[in-house]
């Protein structure tokens, strides 16, 4: 099943000539690999919004395009939309601004901690995996740990222990998160790096929202070689 979704990614790159893979193609691939993502729909036409009835509000609206990798920089993300009428108004406004680009509508996911997990195909070391404290401050704090893949469970726990923000995963101020879910996600990313490393230059999940039940990839970017 997962091969089908990766073939869609390769086909998109071939047709568009872009190595940047939009989120509405990355998310189904990750889901097919057993990685938790929010429930979502893809909106090609405004009429597709009828499918939003299967989602639980509030939802987020995003532009999903190879042209806009950093969606927040172009105002391409709108959060906490609380009803269908608001969603329709917002989608119409997005359609005017982003023309024919697909839109992604997905359920909001609550959590206490934002993390990041990514694959980086390094010229010297080959495919590496990186984890860190995520969210909008990732580039400021640069609180990350990196290993060459493959990594074991013990490796991932050691990586977490190297983070300055490790206390966030250890019950700091009664913050309760499912650390095992995050560890399993990192291990799955490592396996993806082994399996698809010949194609992938980078795969970035930021943020990964942690709560007591799960580790959910909220935003995902993929760049092919």
Order of alpha helices (4+ residues) and beta strands (2+ residues): alpha-beta-alpha-beta-beta-beta-alpha-beta-beta-beta-alpha-beta-alpha-alpha-beta-beta-beta
